[in-house]
Every structure is written in C-alpha cells, then in structure tokens.
C-alpha cells in the first residue's frame, strides 16, 4: 500500500484517537519511522485536534446563540428559546488539550524507543557478523595448520636447519624439503621483520662450485603471522640461504646480508 492510500484509509485518525489495537499501533509507528510523509500527516492530525479543542472554549461560542436565534425567526414570529446555563468550566476543552499533549508525548516516546531498539538490533547484527568472520577465520587457520602438520610428518620430507651467520647469529630458520613434489616449506619464525625498502630472498645453493639460484622473495613476510611459506624448488639443492635484499630482490645474493645458511645432509 502506498503512502497516499495509507493516509486516506483513516487509520491515522484512529491511531491519534487511541482506537487501535497494540499490534495496529506498532504497525502505524513503524510506518511513521519509515515514511516522513506519514509522520507529518499524524502531526497535522494532532494539530487539528488541538485547534478543535481550543475552538470549543465558551468565549468562542457566544456569537452562535445570536446566529441561531436570527435563523429561527419564521414569518416575523419569534421562536422562544430557552436558555440553558452552561457550567463555568468547559472540561471537554481541557480534556482535549490533555489528550493532545498525551498523544504528542506518547508519539515522541514511541519514536525514541523504536530508534533505540533499532540501534541495539543493528549493534547485535554487527557483533554477530564479526563473530561469524572470526569463527570462519579460526576454522580456516586450523585447517591450514592440520594440513601443514600432515605434510611435515610425511616420510620423504627432509629437514634442513638454517643457522645464523656472522653478526646475525640470533637469526634462524628451517627448510622442509619434499623432493617428490619439488616443494619446500620454509619456517622463518627466527627472522626479524624486513625493514622498509627491504625484502627477504631465499636461495638454493650448489657448493662445488658455489652457485646460487633464487627461489624468490617473501613479499608478505611482515604481514604473515605464522611465518611459514610454501616455495617451489626444482633444483638439486645442496644448501639453502636467506639474505636481506632491496625491494624486488637481487640477481645474486648480497653476502654481507646473509642471515641464515644450512647445508642439506647427505644420506
């Protein structure tokens, strides 16, 4: 139902008069919140009630008796009019004012209550959505960790510890190498965050002669919580090293920035 039809249905007048059920009142209140046109119509109806109540005061009705008397003269014959004394106070006037004030106060209270309720509902929905995201992230993180544990427990995995080098003796890492599928898992928890403009670069090395081959840079190192990275390695590696290089990586390792190095144990 559109606003025009709703307004012309008469339900707003019944609402102001207090003739609706509780369920109907809630429906009208919702329409008022959702539709400024409906709210404005209710305010105009209340204003009309107030004006009507004001117009019913005794001082405003004195001219009515004279007008009625003039209209009741037929053929020059006066019609005797019996006057009836009215009470000094017109309680209907005051009742109208009180009803209008109560309606206005009730309307404002209802609007405020509905707005507060809608705010609480919105807050609950936001909190619910946030919790759902957290649960999904926890499930994903758990699945990743379980998969990683299964990989590291495979029989053919080779574990190569990488110790700190030179002045970087506090640095450490570990490589888990699966020769069957040419992948390594690098646990780089022992490396600090890369400084701005720098990046960690992983190298596969053959020792005789010493030949480094880049396995790529770890661009998301600082943002990764687990510090475990999956890297493809198709080389016949004899050792692995990690250096700190300028953003974008280097063609050859900067030996002064060699933080960790580990040699693959011969079977």
Backbone bond lengths (Angstrom), bond angles and torsions (degrees), N, CA, C in turn:
res aa  C-N    CA-C-N  psi(-1)  N-CA   C-N-CA  omega(-1)  CA-C   N-CA-C  phi
1 X - - - 1.460 - - 1.532 108.80 -
2 X 1.362 118.05 129.74 1.454 120.42 -179.23 1.532 109.82 -79.56
3 X 1.338 116.25 168.76 1.461 121.29 -174.74 1.533 112.26 -60.79
4 X 1.345 117.00 -40.22 1.465 120.46 -177.62 1.530 110.92 -62.71
5 X 1.333 115.77 -46.63 1.468 120.13 179.54 1.516 110.74 -63.98
6 X 1.347 114.99 -40.81 1.462 120.34 -179.21 1.530 110.88 -63.06
7 X 1.331 116.37 -42.72 1.463 121.09 -179.04 1.524 110.81 -66.55
8 X 1.338 117.10 -40.31 1.459 121.54 -177.46 1.526 113.01 -77.61
9 X 1.326 118.24 -6.17 1.466 120.85 -176.74 1.526 112.66 -73.30
10 X 1.347 116.58 -18.59 1.464 119.82 -179.61 1.513 113.98 92.32
11 X 1.333 117.00 -3.49 1.473 119.18 -176.17 1.525 111.53 -70.34
12 X 1.350 116.91 -27.62 1.467 118.91 -179.91 1.526 111.23 -70.02
13 X 1.334 116.40 -37.19 1.470 119.43 177.07 1.532 110.56 -63.98
14 X 1.349 115.52 -39.97 1.471 119.58 178.28 1.519 110.59 -66.82
15 X 1.336 116.53 -33.95 1.467 120.73 177.87 1.520 110.51 -63.90
16 X 1.344 116.54 -46.99 1.461 120.56 179.92 1.531 110.57 -64.22
17 X 1.318 116.54 -34.63 1.464 120.91 -179.25 1.519 112.42 -79.30
18 X 1.348 117.76 -6.79 1.457 120.84 179.44 1.514 113.55 73.99
19 X 1.341 117.83 31.93 1.459 122.11 -176.22 1.532 112.84 -103.26
20 X 1.318 117.94 8.37 1.466 120.33 -177.95 1.516 111.14 -101.00
21 X 1.323 115.24 159.81 1.463 120.55 175.61 1.522 109.68 -75.21
22 X 1.332 116.93 169.68 1.472 120.82 179.66 1.522 111.22 -60.73
23 X 1.327 116.17 -42.14 1.470 119.93 179.76 1.527 111.48 -64.89
24 X 1.349 116.70 -41.19 1.461 120.85 178.27 1.530 111.16 -66.29
25 X 1.348 116.18 -38.44 1.462 120.07 177.17 1.527 111.08 -59.99
26 X 1.342 116.44 -43.82 1.474 120.12 179.60 1.521 110.60 -62.80
27 X 1.323 116.83 -38.33 1.466 120.16 179.87 1.524 110.88 -65.29
28 X 1.350 116.87 -41.44 1.471 120.41 178.51 1.520 110.27 -66.00
29 X 1.336 116.15 -42.22 1.465 120.06 179.88 1.524 111.08 -60.60
30 X 1.327 116.78 -39.59 1.471 120.10 178.47 1.531 110.59 -65.29
31 X 1.344 115.91 -40.64 1.465 119.12 177.61 1.524 110.87 -62.44
32 X 1.322 117.25 -37.54 1.461 121.35 179.36 1.520 111.24 -65.03
33 X 1.331 116.44 -39.26 1.467 120.46 179.87 1.510 110.85 -69.81
34 X 1.334 116.19 -40.67 1.470 120.93 -174.76 1.531 112.56 -81.50
35 X 1.352 117.41 -22.60 1.463 120.02 -172.91 1.525 109.72 -131.06
36 X 1.318 118.50 104.30 1.472 121.58 178.15 1.524 112.74 -56.64
37 X 1.330 117.27 -29.98 1.463 120.42 -179.98 1.524 110.55 -64.81
38 X 1.338 116.61 -40.33 1.467 120.89 178.68 1.525 110.17 -68.46
39 X 1.339 116.56 -42.58 1.463 120.45 178.21 1.525 110.50 -59.68
40 X 1.311 117.78 -43.89 1.461 122.09 179.72 1.523 110.96 -62.24
41 X 1.338 116.62 -38.59 1.466 120.24 179.56 1.531 110.61 -65.22
42 X 1.339 117.48 -40.84 1.464 121.08 178.34 1.528 109.90 -62.46
43 X 1.336 117.14 -43.01 1.463 120.52 178.77 1.526 111.45 -62.72
44 X 1.343 117.01 -37.43 1.461 120.38 178.57 1.528 110.95 -67.84
45 X 1.339 116.13 -38.22 1.476 119.77 177.80 1.523 109.88 -63.30
46 X 1.336 116.81 -44.05 1.464 120.55 178.79 1.532 110.54 -62.41
47 X 1.355 115.75 -40.34 1.464 119.24 178.36 1.528 110.85 -61.48
48 X 1.336 115.73 -39.74 1.468 119.55 178.43 1.523 111.09 -64.87
49 X 1.342 116.68 -37.53 1.462 120.49 177.92 1.519 110.37 -62.17
50 X 1.348 115.15 -42.37 1.467 119.43 -179.48 1.525 110.39 -64.94
51 X 1.338 116.88 -43.82 1.465 120.71 -179.47 1.530 110.64 -64.42
52 X 1.335 116.18 -40.00 1.460 119.92 179.25 1.518 111.14 -64.26
53 X 1.335 115.23 -40.87 1.465 118.81 178.96 1.514 110.94 -63.70
54 X 1.345 115.88 -39.62 1.465 120.39 179.54 1.521 110.83 -65.37
55 X 1.325 116.72 -38.00 1.466 120.87 -177.43 1.513 112.83 -68.12
56 X 1.344 116.83 -14.26 1.462 119.93 -176.55 1.514 112.44 -89.52
57 X 1.341 119.11 9.05 1.461 121.19 -179.66 1.534 109.84 -70.41
58 X 1.371 119.38 151.67 1.472 121.91 -176.28 1.506 113.37 -59.75
59 X 1.342 118.66 -38.56 1.464 120.87 -175.35 1.521 111.93 -64.06
60 X 1.330 116.91 -25.70 1.453 119.64 -177.54 1.524 112.31 -83.98
61 X 1.344 118.68 -8.72 1.463 120.76 -173.08 1.533 113.13 -107.34
62 X 1.338 117.04 4.43 1.461 118.06 -176.10 1.520 111.51 -64.35
63 X 1.319 118.38 -35.39 1.464 120.21 -176.36 1.527 111.83 -73.10
64 X 1.343 116.98 -15.67 1.462 119.47 -176.79 1.527 111.32 -68.05
65 X 1.357 116.77 -37.81 1.455 120.06 -178.95 1.519 110.89 -62.81
66 X 1.342 116.74 -43.06 1.455 120.46 179.50 1.515 110.85 -63.81
67 X 1.332 116.38 -41.94 1.458 120.12 -178.93 1.518 111.24 -64.80
68 X 1.320 117.59 -41.33 1.465 122.00 179.86 1.519 110.42 -66.13
69 X 1.357 116.10 -40.06 1.465 120.36 -179.59 1.522 110.40 -61.77
70 X 1.339 116.22 -43.65 1.462 119.50 179.70 1.520 111.49 -63.57
71 X 1.306 117.70 -38.28 1.455 121.05 -177.54 1.517 112.96 -73.65
72 X 1.345 116.88 -20.93 1.462 120.61 -177.15 1.534 113.33 -91.12
73 X 1.338 119.73 6.69 1.476 122.52 177.02 1.520 109.57 -85.45
74 X 1.326 116.25 113.78 1.472 122.59 -178.42 1.538 108.94 -111.08
75 X 1.335 117.61 121.61 1.466 122.04 176.57 1.499 113.27 59.03
76 X 1.272 117.95 34.62 1.463 122.16 178.96 1.495 113.05 77.20
77 X 1.374 116.33 -0.45 1.473 119.37 -178.75 1.512 108.54 -94.76
78 X 1.304 112.24 123.94 1.460 116.72 179.80 1.514 109.76 -75.40
79 X 1.273 114.07 139.97 1.464 120.29 173.60 1.506 107.53 -95.78
80 X 1.297 114.90 126.01 1.443 119.57 -178.77 1.516 109.85 -70.12
81 X 1.278 114.04 126.50 1.473 119.56 -179.99 1.503 108.42 -111.00
82 X 1.278 115.39 124.98 1.469 121.14 177.99 1.506 108.20 -87.66
83 X 1.301 115.67 120.77 1.463 118.62 -179.90 1.508 110.24 -80.86
84 X 1.259 114.90 144.76 1.464 122.04 178.14 1.517 107.11 -121.46
85 X 1.312 115.55 120.55 1.466 118.49 179.07 1.510 110.27 -68.34
86 X 1.320 115.19 131.51 1.460 120.38 178.14 1.518 108.92 -94.45
87 X 1.299 117.76 151.17 1.468 119.47 179.75 1.515 110.09 -63.08
88 X 1.319 114.37 154.65 1.465 120.28 -177.20 1.526 111.53 -61.15
89 X 1.317 116.86 -36.91 1.453 120.81 -177.56 1.522 109.85 -111.99
90 X 1.296 116.86 129.12 1.466 122.37 176.59 1.538 108.35 -90.58
91 X 1.337 114.34 94.54 1.473 118.43 -176.29 1.522 111.97 -65.90
92 X 1.341 117.78 -24.94 1.458 120.25 179.22 1.535 110.38 -63.89
93 X 1.364 114.98 -35.38 1.466 118.71 178.78 1.521 110.62 -61.96
94 X 1.345 114.42 -50.11 1.464 118.27 -178.45 1.521 111.69 -66.09
95 X 1.328 115.20 -34.74 1.465 118.77 178.40 1.518 110.21 -64.20
96 X 1.355 116.13 -40.20 1.466 119.79 178.51 1.517 111.96 -62.04
97 X 1.347 114.98 -43.95 1.472 118.95 178.19 1.522 110.76 -62.39
98 X 1.326 115.95 -45.26 1.465 119.72 -178.59 1.519 111.07 -62.99
99 X 1.353 115.70 -41.35 1.466 119.17 179.42 1.523 111.00 -62.83
100 X 1.360 115.14 -42.12 1.463 118.90 179.99 1.521 110.94 -62.91
101 X 1.362 115.75 -43.24 1.464 118.92 179.59 1.520 111.45 -64.44
102 X 1.338 116.04 -41.88 1.472 119.71 178.71 1.523 111.25 -62.96
103 X 1.344 116.02 -41.33 1.469 119.78 179.36 1.528 110.47 -62.58
104 X 1.351 116.36 -45.09 1.466 119.73 179.70 1.500 112.17 -63.01
105 X 1.352 116.50 -44.67 1.463 119.88 179.65 1.525 110.86 -64.45
106 X 1.336 115.68 -42.07 1.463 119.39 179.07 1.521 112.20 -63.30
107 X 1.343 114.67 -38.90 1.457 119.05 179.30 1.522 111.17 -63.69
108 X 1.339 116.71 -46.70 1.466 119.86 179.01 1.515 111.41 -62.77
109 X 1.342 117.23 -41.75 1.468 120.59 178.63 1.517 111.06 -61.95
110 X 1.336 116.44 -42.76 1.467 120.34 -179.67 1.517 111.70 -63.85
111 X 1.350 116.22 -43.01 1.467 119.86 179.12 1.524 110.61 -61.92
112 X 1.352 116.18 -44.43 1.460 119.78 179.79 1.525 111.41 -63.05
113 X 1.343 116.34 -42.09 1.463 120.39 179.17 1.520 111.26 -62.85
114 X 1.330 116.64 -42.63 1.461 120.19 -179.97 1.515 111.49 -65.90
115 X 1.341 116.56 -40.44 1.461 119.53 178.56 1.524 110.75 -64.47
116 X 1.336 116.81 -41.40 1.466 119.92 178.54 1.525 110.58 -64.23
117 X 1.348 116.26 -40.70 1.464 120.35 179.13 1.520 110.89 -64.45
118 X 1.339 116.96 -42.98 1.458 120.12 179.14 1.531 111.17 -63.46
119 X 1.335 117.38 -36.65 1.462 120.85 177.60 1.517 110.50 -64.81
120 X 1.344 116.71 -43.58 1.469 119.98 179.32 1.520 110.73 -64.46
121 X 1.329 117.12 -41.13 1.464 120.60 178.56 1.523 110.59 -62.73
122 X 1.341 116.51 -42.47 1.470 120.13 178.80 1.526 110.82 -62.61
123 X 1.348 116.57 -41.59 1.467 119.78 179.00 1.518 111.30 -62.94
124 X 1.327 116.48 -41.08 1.472 120.34 179.17 1.522 110.64 -64.56
125 X 1.335 116.91 -40.73 1.461 120.31 179.80 1.526 111.03 -64.53
126 X 1.336 116.60 -41.07 1.466 120.38 178.45 1.529 110.25 -63.71
127 X 1.336 116.07 -44.58 1.467 119.53 179.81 1.526 110.89 -63.96
128 X 1.322 116.38 -39.43 1.461 120.56 178.81 1.525 110.76 -62.82
129 X 1.342 116.02 -45.75 1.466 119.79 179.74 1.525 110.75 -62.59
130 X 1.350 117.12 -40.01 1.464 120.90 179.38 1.528 110.85 -63.51
131 X 1.328 117.01 -42.83 1.462 120.78 178.90 1.524 111.25 -64.59
132 X 1.342 116.40 -38.51 1.462 119.58 178.78 1.524 110.92 -63.32
133 X 1.342 116.08 -39.93 1.472 119.52 177.82 1.521 110.26 -64.44
134 X 1.337 116.60 -42.67 1.457 120.20 179.50 1.531 111.47 -61.83
135 X 1.331 115.89 -41.20 1.469 119.83 179.52 1.517 110.79 -64.10
136 X 1.334 116.70 -42.91 1.460 120.23 179.61 1.528 110.95 -65.04
137 X 1.323 116.08 -40.43 1.465 119.22 178.25 1.520 110.85 -64.74
138 X 1.338 116.84 -39.57 1.461 120.22 178.90 1.528 110.91 -65.06
139 X 1.343 116.05 -40.87 1.462 119.65 178.24 1.524 111.06 -62.76
140 X 1.351 115.30 -43.78 1.466 119.86 179.97 1.519 110.67 -63.81
141 X 1.331 116.10 -44.50 1.465 120.34 -179.72 1.523 110.93 -62.36
142 X 1.331 116.46 -40.97 1.463 120.27 178.61 1.515 111.26 -64.26
143 X 1.336 116.93 -41.53 1.463 120.94 179.65 1.528 111.08 -63.84
144 X 1.332 115.88 -40.13 1.469 120.16 178.85 1.519 110.39 -64.18
145 X 1.325 116.40 -44.22 1.464 119.92 -179.04 1.526 111.40 -65.42
146 X 1.322 117.16 -41.12 1.464 120.20 178.66 1.523 110.88 -63.76
147 X 1.333 116.16 -40.69 1.468 119.95 178.06 1.531 110.99 -64.22
148 X 1.346 115.60 -40.90 1.465 120.07 179.61 1.526 111.05 -64.26
149 X 1.325 116.47 -42.63 1.463 119.76 178.36 1.526 111.22 -60.92
150 X 1.326 116.19 -40.89 1.468 119.72 178.33 1.519 111.35 -62.98
151 X 1.335 116.53 -38.78 1.466 120.73 179.11 1.527 110.50 -65.88
152 X 1.322 116.44 -46.60 1.462 120.71 -176.46 1.519 112.81 -68.60
153 X 1.326 116.38 -19.35 1.469 119.97 179.66 1.524 112.93 -90.10
154 X 1.329 116.02 -2.48 1.469 118.20 179.91 1.530 110.21 -64.19
155 X 1.336 115.20 147.69 1.460 121.44 -174.70 1.524 112.82 -64.07
156 X 1.324 117.15 -34.23 1.469 120.65 -173.22 1.526 113.89 -88.22
157 X 1.323 118.09 3.67 1.454 120.94 179.58 1.537 110.07 -74.12
158 X 1.341 115.89 132.59 1.465 122.15 175.34 1.528 108.33 -104.26
159 X 1.324 117.27 129.80 1.457 122.13 179.95 1.521 109.56 -102.29
160 X 1.329 117.84 124.91 1.469 122.96 -179.49 1.525 108.98 -123.74
161 X 1.335 119.35 108.23 1.466 120.93 175.79 1.525 110.73 -74.69
162 X 1.326 116.24 139.86 1.460 122.45 178.26 1.525 107.70 -114.13
163 X 1.346 116.02 114.41 1.458 120.70 -177.41 1.512 112.37 -91.58
164 X 1.356 116.09 161.00 1.449 121.72 178.65 1.514 112.04 -68.07
165 X 1.324 117.35 146.40 1.453 122.98 -175.58 1.530 110.48 -118.45
166 X 1.347 115.16 139.01 1.458 121.47 175.14 1.508 112.85 54.48
167 X 1.326 115.93 -126.36 1.470 120.72 -178.68 1.527 112.77 -77.09
168 X 1.321 116.47 0.67 1.477 120.94 179.06 1.524 110.54 -107.52
169 X 1.331 116.48 37.78 1.460 121.19 -174.47 1.525 113.37 -64.00
170 X 1.331 117.10 -19.25 1.469 119.57 178.88 1.527 112.26 -81.25
171 X 1.331 116.84 -10.47 1.471 119.91 179.65 1.528 109.76 -81.40
172 X 1.335 115.64 149.66 1.466 120.19 176.11 1.523 108.76 -160.05
173 X 1.331 115.39 161.13 1.467 122.04 177.70 1.520 107.87 -160.47
174 X 1.320 115.90 176.13 1.471 119.47 177.56 1.524 108.53 -148.09
175 X 1.329 115.22 137.96 1.463 122.37 178.09 1.519 108.89 -109.63
176 X 1.341 116.59 132.31 1.464 122.99 172.19 1.526 106.46 -111.77
177 X 1.316 115.73 114.18 1.471 121.47 -170.71 1.518 110.47 -112.14
178 X 1.335 114.86 123.71 1.465 121.06 175.41 1.524 108.01 -109.00
179 X 1.326 116.71 103.04 1.462 120.23 -176.42 1.522 112.49 -68.89
180 X 1.330 116.71 -23.24 1.466 119.26 -177.44 1.525 112.01 -65.68
181 X 1.301 116.97 -42.11 1.470 118.71 -178.71 1.532 112.17 -111.18
182 X 1.337 117.30 12.41 1.468 122.66 175.14 1.532 112.71 56.79
183 X 1.309 117.00 43.11 1.465 120.72 177.59 1.521 109.80 -126.57
184 X 1.310 115.68 152.48 1.452 121.42 170.34 1.516 108.60 -127.88
185 X 1.331 114.89 149.61 1.456 121.95 171.22 1.518 106.45 -111.74
186 X 1.327 116.00 118.90 1.454 121.38 -178.56 1.524 109.56 -100.72
187 X 1.336 115.99 118.28 1.459 121.80 173.81 1.526 107.20 -96.47
188 X 1.337 115.12 102.79 1.467 120.64 -174.36 1.520 112.49 -108.06
189 X 1.313 116.53 31.83 1.462 120.65 -177.98 1.533 111.70 -61.79
190 X 1.340 117.05 -25.78 1.466 120.71 -177.26 1.515 114.29 -84.64
191 X 1.317 118.31 8.43 1.469 121.28 177.81 1.531 109.82 -104.35
192 X 1.334 117.31 143.36 1.467 119.55 177.05 1.520 110.34 -76.68
193 X 1.325 116.18 167.13 1.466 119.91 174.79 1.526 109.96 -60.70
194 X 1.326 115.10 142.63 1.461 119.83 178.98 1.533 109.47 -70.61
195 X 1.351 117.89 134.13 1.468 119.87 177.76 1.532 110.77 -63.98
196 X 1.312 115.49 164.07 1.460 120.24 179.32 1.528 110.04 -60.81
197 X 1.325 115.78 132.50 1.458 121.19 -179.08 1.513 113.95 85.62
198 X 1.343 117.15 0.03 1.465 122.07 -179.71 1.525 110.17 -120.40
199 X 1.346 116.03 162.53 1.462 121.00 -179.39 1.525 108.81 -151.02
200 X 1.332 116.35 147.06 1.462 120.54 175.74 1.527 109.27 -79.34
201 X 1.344 116.04 137.10 1.466 121.39 179.06 1.526 108.54 -127.45
202 X 1.338 115.54 134.59 1.469 122.27 -176.34 1.532 108.97 -102.11
203 X 1.349 115.16 139.38 1.468 120.47 -176.56 1.524 110.61 -126.65
204 X 1.329 114.53 139.50 1.470 122.17 167.86 1.535 106.86 -98.46
205 X 1.335 117.55 132.89 1.465 121.05 -174.09 1.536 111.04 -123.63
206 X 1.319 116.02 139.97 1.470 121.92 161.82 1.515 106.07 -107.82
207 X 1.332 117.15 143.58 1.460 120.32 -166.74 1.517 114.86 -95.77
208 X 1.294 119.08 -22.71 1.466 119.99 -175.32 1.534 110.92 -138.68
209 X 1.349 116.30 94.76 1.472 126.22 -2.64 1.526 111.58 -78.15
210 X 1.322 115.96 164.27 1.465 121.30 -179.20 1.523 109.19 -66.70
211 X 1.348 115.27 114.04 1.468 120.39 -177.66 1.530 109.15 -133.11
212 X 1.320 117.27 112.29 1.470 119.59 178.32 1.536 111.76 -89.29
213 X 1.321 115.67 141.47 1.466 121.95 174.07 1.524 107.92 -129.14
214 X 1.324 116.27 124.85 1.465 119.96 -177.49 1.527 111.18 -70.46
215 X 1.318 115.30 133.24 1.469 121.73 173.11 1.536 110.87 -101.61
216 X 1.328 116.66 7.28 1.462 120.71 176.02 1.518 112.88 107.64
217 X 1.301 115.21 171.10 1.466 122.93 178.82 1.530 110.09 -102.02
218 X 1.325 115.23 155.71 1.470 120.95 177.83 1.529 106.99 -104.31
219 X 1.317 115.72 86.80 1.470 120.87 -172.62 1.523 112.99 -72.00
220 X 1.326 117.90 -28.18 1.471 120.85 -177.00 1.519 112.50 -101.16
221 X 1.329 116.60 22.87 1.463 120.69 -174.16 1.529 111.90 -57.03
222 X 1.321 117.22 -49.95 1.476 120.69 -174.40 1.526 112.59 -64.54
223 X 1.339 117.68 -27.14 1.466 121.47 -176.43 1.525 113.04 -92.14
224 X 1.325 117.45 -9.49 1.458 120.89 -177.08 1.528 110.13 -88.36
225 X 1.324 116.49 126.61 1.475 120.45 -177.59 1.524 112.30 -77.71
226 X 1.331 117.20 -39.05 1.460 120.31 -175.11 1.521 113.56 -79.54
227 X 1.344 116.87 -25.27 1.473 122.55 -178.14 1.528 112.01 59.23
228 X 1.322 116.09 32.49 1.464 120.96 175.19 1.528 107.60 -117.93
229 X 1.334 116.17 125.95 1.459 120.66 -171.87 1.525 110.29 -128.17
230 X 1.332 114.96 136.69 1.453 122.29 178.95 1.529 109.09 -94.29
231 X 1.346 117.23 123.66 1.466 122.35 -174.16 1.524 109.53 -131.65
232 X 1.318 115.82 137.76 1.463 120.64 176.53 1.533 109.70 -81.54
233 X 1.349 115.52 134.71 1.466 119.85 179.61 1.534 109.28 -141.28
234 X 1.321 115.68 106.84 1.482 120.87 179.37 1.526 111.73 -101.02
235 X 1.323 117.10 9.79 1.468 121.17 -176.47 1.535 111.56 -89.76
236 X 1.310 114.65 156.96 1.464 120.56 171.27 1.526 107.51 -85.78
237 X 1.286 115.10 73.61 1.465 120.76 -171.71 1.526 111.21 -71.51
238 X 1.336 115.27 139.53 1.458 121.81 172.75 1.527 111.07 -108.97
239 X 1.320 115.91 -14.26 1.470 121.21 177.45 1.528 108.67 -161.71
240 X 1.337 113.88 164.37 1.461 120.48 176.71 1.526 108.85 -132.52
241 X 1.312 116.03 142.65 1.454 120.71 177.91 1.518 110.84 -139.42
242 X 1.337 115.20 159.70 1.471 121.00 178.89 1.520 107.76 -131.90
243 X 1.319 116.28 127.65 1.468 121.60 178.38 1.521 110.21 -123.11
244 X 1.327 115.02 159.62 1.461 121.28 175.21 1.518 107.52 -98.91
245 X 1.336 116.52 119.34 1.462 121.69 -173.62 1.532 110.58 -123.99
246 X 1.335 116.64 164.86 1.470 119.53 174.31 1.527 110.80 -62.11
247 X 1.343 115.76 154.78 1.460 121.25 179.80 1.530 110.26 -50.77
248 X 1.335 116.20 130.20 1.454 121.56 -177.57 1.513 113.29 101.22
249 X 1.356 117.31 -16.29 1.455 120.87 176.85 1.515 113.22 88.02
250 X 1.337 114.93 172.65 1.468 121.91 -178.96 1.526 110.14 -127.36
251 X 1.330 115.54 157.61 1.469 120.17 177.91 1.522 111.15 -74.36
252 X 1.321 116.72 -32.64 1.465 121.54 176.93 1.517 108.27 -129.68
253 X 1.328 118.20 150.93 1.460 120.20 -177.07 1.528 112.80 -69.33
254 X 1.323 115.43 142.00 1.462 121.52 173.04 1.518 107.20 -84.61
255 X 1.355 115.81 103.58 1.461 120.46 -171.42 1.523 112.30 -64.25
256 X 1.346 117.35 -28.62 1.462 119.65 177.43 1.529 111.85 -67.14
257 X 1.344 116.35 -17.09 1.465 121.63 179.64 1.532 111.72 -112.02
258 X 1.329 116.50 24.88 1.471 121.08 176.14 1.527 108.02 -77.79
259 X 1.332 116.24 107.26 1.460 120.88 -176.28 1.520 112.12 -88.37
260 X 1.329 117.73 -42.60 1.467 120.18 -178.07 1.516 110.48 -135.88
261 X 1.349 115.20 150.34 1.459 121.34 178.92 1.520 108.56 -150.37
262 X 1.356 115.61 139.20 1.464 119.59 177.69 1.512 111.10 -146.99
263 X 1.325 116.12 137.87 1.455 122.30 -177.70 1.525 109.34 -98.72
264 X 1.331 116.08 138.20 1.472 121.83 179.02 1.530 107.95 -73.97
265 X 1.316 115.99 126.46 1.468 120.60 179.99 1.528 109.43 -69.45
266 X 1.323 115.19 137.74 1.457 120.39 178.54 1.526 109.23 -81.55
267 X 1.343 117.51 136.32 1.471 119.25 -178.49 1.527 111.31 -69.22
